Amino acid sequence: MSLANFLQQLDRLEAEAASTLGEVADSEALETARVRFMGAKKGLLKDIQKLLGSVEVADKPAAGKRLNEVKGAIQTAFDEAKQRLDSGTTERQGPQPDPTLPGTPLRLGHLHPVTQTIEHLKEIMGRMGFTTAEGPEVEDPWHNFVALNIPEDHPARDPLDNFYLATAGATSGLEGSRLMRSQTSTVQIRVMETTPPPVRIISLGRVYRPDAPDATHFPMFHQMEGLYVATDVTMANLKTVLRIFANNYLGGDVEIRFRPSFFPFTEPSVEVDFLWNDNWIEFGGAGMVDPAVLASVGYDPESVSGFAFGLGVERLCMRRHGITDIRDLFSGDLRFLKQF
Ligand code: DAH
């Protein structure tokens, strides 16, 4: 073999080893490279070394010298790669990171104001012994209407009677169908169906109504339902609980008014108004649970009585924080939501 040819092979080997070892990313790749270039039996250096025998005697000193140089260079490249992997740093191109710079602050989110309100309401009512119950948002007409003393042809269904879900195989009629619940009063029924008296619960959740959005209406909103059934529960208990609640949530000076009204599932019934900027604003309804409702869930109306109420969570939240348009709560605009 000619000297030129031998030296050329050494150059190629040196270049390949330098680039391979310069890039190995883990110890496994390093070991593979070591075997490939420096392996005692089949390594590429070994192969070239064997060729040395076929170089002209006169050229051997030059060839041997260069061979030793390349061996040394590959060993050095290997040592550097090993050190780089051991110290865990991968060489970077360009400017080096400055570990003393302040970090990028994490952007922390927070609970939506309505969720914050729900937590607050649970806490206040919890102190008065009300535990939290839950019910489904997709309801059947029995829980949304019939058990609440609202039969199929009752006019009280009218403003609530919407958002039915298509039912596979349904032919006609609404019974047997499903709808988005229009009130959390459904949970009163669900709790009483499965729990003997006494019960003292609140339930917080979404309800759906065919209301056109404006500053005080939205087709989806939240209610806090309350139900207390035991022996000798009276209207005085209802008024006291709601007053204590209002004072805790809105302050000791809030003015609250009970206005005679009608709900099919309470008798007598009242609407609950709070004074807000010199106007009486309705926050919900309440009343003494109608004996027909108690009977529909198998309670004995002769031995137990109860009160119930349903308040709008958004209105409570708005009143407390001075929010004037319910739509802002659901706009998804973080500039608004971040204030709470
Ligand atoms: N469910 C009624 C509504 O959505 C509010 C309500 C009124 C709830 C009287 C009650 C109640 O529990 O007793 O308008």
Residues whose N, C-alpha, C, O or C-beta is under 5 A from the ligand:
A	BS01	DAH	S182 Q183 S185 G226 F263 T266 G285 A286 G287 A308 F309 G310
